[in-house]
């Protein structure tokens, strides 16, 4: 019998030819659930004012409570995922996310529950962002996956997150527009997604075994990643969410005065178009990253500035269609900046530092959610188009700082 027909040879050939299991795909839906939970409330701001009689100040404060929960979730989730494993922390965060959505569903009957609901939404989303994105990156690389590079593996979590951002707000707005009991039923799809994500991820393996505290290696006084992270990642990170936050929370309210009865749907479309553009731009991010390390960030900041200027034009002339174009440009900037940041973090961090550095990246990113409040404060002295144009100038100044010789020397 020829050697190639022996049982041993057949087993070896089958092992070689068998495709690697797509564990990263199973875990990816956790990130989609995180993005969905973050954005389902954003498109309901007008509906809360209309159906529950909440003031604009209250709905904005509820938006802020999310960030208050998110930052500790990010900062604590990273070290916990490094110490106790990605899987355990990710599933705990998913459970918190489901609890938070349940509290929001009870909000119409007991409005005070909206506050802990929004806070726990932030805690769950922040923890899941950290543990989930690192877990997906590690499941994408050997021995669990076959991603061509660490950067390509890291960018996959951003794609799943963008999918959740894009669909969560749109689904919630459509339900709020036409379904009965909108403030309850708008949250049901997220609970379904949480259950589906849990069933999908339950078969994904743990990539980092838990480590007892006493076996943790002593940390160097100044980690090697600190300087390049500060110079190359920190300046870009706030723009990851500053761009979509302006698209979600600023543009709709300034251009939808003529959309009588359709404001909620329009807000939902904005929340879909913005991250949807970020999702579609992934192939461009890969090509730019292959050309030059800073090309993705530089293009993202430039497109963000153009989106802000387009938004200023839309607001000045009250043009919802132009605002949609601005949202698409801002979403493109978001997609490029988040791809750049995740790629850089994957390149800079050692495996036992990956979760905590990823947490720091997301924490700086979410500072961008303060941008709508800055717009509100500046509105006392400047017109909205002037403010948006000014923010565009800041984006261009960030680009200049990133490309200055001192920063490029870190590349």
N, C-alpha and C positions, 0 to 999 in steps of 0.2 A: 504494500500500500504506500503511495507517495506520502512523503512527510507532511505535506500541506493538508492531508486528509486525516491525520491522527487526531485523537480527541484533544490532546494537549495543544496542538497547533490551532485547532478550531477555537478552543477557549481563549488562547492568546490573541488570535485575530479578532474575535468578538469583543474582547476587552479593549483592543486598540481602536476598533471602529465605532464602538458604542459612544454616542454623544454624551457629553457631560450633562448631568441633570441640571435643569434650570432652577436651582434653589433660589437664586436672586429674584426670579420672576414670582415665585411663591411669596416671598417676603415683601416684594415691591408694593403690593396692595395696602400694606400698613402705611406707607408714605402717602398713598392716595387718600386713605381715610384721614390722615393728619391734615392734608391740604383741604379736604372737603369740610372738616370740622371748623377750620379757621375761616373759611370763606362763606359758609352758609348764612352766617349772621350779617355779613357785610351788605348783601343785597336786600336785607329786610329792614334796613334802618327806617325807610319811609313807611313801611307797613306797620312797624311798631308804633310810630307816631299816629298813624291813621286809625289802627284797630284798638290799641291799648291807651291812647291818649298820652303817651310819654312825650316829654319835651325833647327838643333837639339837644339840650344840655345833658339830659339823662341818657339818651341813646349814645351820645358821644362818650360819656363817662363809662358806659358799659363796654364800648369798644376799647377804652383804655384799660379797663380791668383785665381784659384778655392779655395785654402786654405785661401787666403786673404779675400775672401767673406764669407767663411764658418765660421770662428771664430766669427765675429760679429753676424752672423745669429744665431749661437748657443747661444752666451751670451745674446743677446737681446731677442731671441725667448722664452727662459725659463720664465723670468719675465712677458713678454707679455701674455704667455699662462696661467700663474697663475692669472693674473689680468683680462684679457679679455675673458678667456675661451679657451679650447683646439680647439674647432671646428672652430672658426673664424680665429685663427692664422694658423691652418693647411691648411685651404682652401686658405688663402692669400698666403701662401708659395707655394702651388701647382700652383697657378696662376703665381707666379714669375718663377717657374721652367719651365712652358710652354713657357713663354716669353723668357727665356734664351735659350731654345732649338730652338726657332724660329730665334733668332739672330745667333746661330751657323749654322743654315741652310742657312742663308744669307751670311755666311762667304766666300764661294768661289767667290761670286760676289763682295763682299766688305770686304776684310780681316780684316780691323780695327774693324769690328763688333764682331770678335772672342773674343776680350778682354772684352767688357761688357757682352758678352754671357757667358764666363767662370766665370766672377765675380758673375753675378746673379745666375748662376748655384750653386755656393757655398752658396750664401745667402739663396736661396730657399731650398737647401738640408739641410743646418744647422738648419734653422727654422723648417723645416718639421721633421727632426730627433728628435728635442726636443718635439715639440707639439704632433707629431704623436705617438711617443713611449709612452709618458705619457697617451695619450688618449686611446691607445690600452690597456695599463695596467689597467686603471680604468674601461674600458668597459668589461674587463675580470673578474672582481670581483663584488660581490654583491653591489648594487641591480641589476646590469646590466648583470652580467655573473656568471659563476660557476667554475672558475679556482680553483684548489685545494689549491693553496697558492699564496701569493703575488709574490714570486720568479718565479713561473711558469707563472703567468700573465705577468711579466716584460719580460721574455725571448721570448714571442711570437713576439714582435716587432723586435727582432734580427733575427728571422727566416724569416720574410717578407723582412727585409733589405737584408739578404743574398741572398734571391731569386732574388731580383733586381740586386744586384751585379753580380750574376752568369749569368743571362740571358742578361743583357744590353750590356755588352762587347762582348759576343759571337754573338749576333744578329747584332750588328754594324759591327763587323769584317767580318761576312759572306756577308753582303750587300756590304761592301766596296770591298770585293774580286771579286764579280761577277756581281753586279748590275751596271747599268749606273748611272751617276751622284752620285757617292758614298758618297761624302761629304754632300749631301743634303738628299738622301734617307735613309742614315744610321740613321737619327734622327727621321724619321717618326714614327717608332714603339713607341717611347717614347710619342709623342703627342697622339697617340691612347691610350696608357696606362693611361696617365693623364686624358683623357676624361672618360675612364672606371672607374678609381679610384674615380673620382668625382661623377659619377652616383651611384657608390656603397656606398660611404661614406655619401651621402646626407641624407640617412635614419638613420644614426647613431646619437644617442642623445648626447647633450652636457652633460658632467659630472661635470663641475665646472661652476656655474653661474658667470657672470662678477661681479667684485667687484670695487666700486669706491675707489680711492686712500686714501680718508680720513678714510675709515673703516679698513684699513690694520692694523693688530695687530703689536705693536712695536716688533722689532727683538731683541733677546738677544744679548749681546755683543759678546759671543762666542757660536754659535749654537752647540747643543749636537753632531751633526753628524760630526763636523769639524775634530776632532782627528782621529776617525776610518776611515773616508774618506781619510784623508791624509796618514794614515799608511797602509790601506788595499786595497784601490782602485787606488790611484794615481800611485803607482809603476807599477801596471799591465796595466793601461789604455793605455799608448803609444804603447804597444805591440799589441793592438787590430788591429791597422792599419799599424804598422811597418811591421808586417809579410806579409800581402797581398801587401803592397806597394813594398816590395822587389820582391815579385813574379811577379807583374805586370810590374814594371818599370825597374828592374835590370836584372832579369834572362833571359828574351827573347832575349835582345840585345847581350847577352854574349854567347849564345849557338845556335843561329839560322843562323849562317853564311852558313851552308850547305843546308838550306831550301830555295833554289832559287825559288822565286815567291810565296812562301807559308808563308812568315814571318807574314803577317797580320792575316791569319787564325790561325797560331800557337799562336800569341799573344791573339787572341780571345779565343782560347781553354784554355790558361793559366788563363784568366780572368773568365772563367766559372768553371774550376776545383778548383780554390782556394776557392772562397766563397761557391761553391757547397759542398766541403768537410766540410766547417763550418756549412752548413745546415744539412748535414747528421749526424753530431756528436751531434746533440741536445739530443737524448736519453741518450747518455753517460754523457752529462753535467748534466742531471737530476739525474742520479744515483750517480754521484760523489758528487753533492750538498747535496744529502740525507745522504751521508757517513760522510762528514766533510765540514765545511764552506769554508775552504781554498783548498779543494781537486781539485776543478775545475780549479782554477787559477794555482795551482802548476803543474797539468798535462798539462795545456795549455802552460805554459812557458817551460816545459821540451820538449814537442813536437815541439815547435817553435825552440828551440836550435837544435834539431835533424834535423829539416827541413833546417835550415841554414847550418849545416854541410853537409847535402846531396846536397844542392845547391852549396856549395864550391866544392864538388866533381864533380858535373855536369859541372861547369864552367871550372875546371881544365882540364877536358877531352873533353869539347865541346860536351856534350851528351844531346840533347833535351829531350829524354825519361826520363833520370834521373832528369832533371830539372822539368818535369811534376810531378814526384814523390815528389820532394822537394816542389812544389807548393801545392800539396795535403796535405803534412804535415804542411806547413805554414798556409793553410786554416783551418786545424783542430785546430791548435793553436789559430787562430783568433776566430773560433767559440766558443771554450772553454773560452777564455778570455772575449769575449763580453757577453757571458751568465753569467759569474761570476760577471762582472761589473754591469750589469743591475739588477741582483739579489741583490747585495749589496746595490745599490742605493735605490731600492724599500724597503729594510729592514731598511735603515738608515733614510730616509726622512719622515717628517710629510707630510700629504696630501697637505698643502698649500706651502710646500717647494719642492715638488717632481719635478716640471718642471725645476726649477732653478738648483737643484742638478743634474738632468739628463743632463742639458745643460753643466754643468761643467765637468761631466764625458765625454761627447762626445768631448768637447773642448780639454781635455787632450789626448783623444784617437787620435785625428787628428794631434797631434804633431808627431805621428809616421809617417805621410806622409813626414816628413823632412828627413827620413832615406835615400831615394835614393840620395838626394843631399849630404848627408854626405858621402855616398859611392863614389860619383863623386869627392868630394874634397880629400878624402883619397886616391883616385886612383893615385894621383900625387906621392905618396910615397910608396904605397903598391900594391900588385897584388890583383885582385878581390877575388880569393879564400881566401887569407889571411884576407881580410876585412870581408868577410862573416863569417869566422871562429872566428874572433874577436867579431863580433856582437853576435855570439852564446855564447861566454863567458860572454858577458854583460847580455844576457838573463838568464844564470845560476846564475850570481851574483844577479840579480833581484829576482830570486827564493829564494836564500839564505837569502836575506834581508826580503822577505815576511815571511819566516818561522822562523826568529830569535825570541827569547823569547819576546823581547819588542813589536814586532808586534803582536804576538799571544795573548798577554795580552789584546789586543783590541777586541778579538773575544768573 
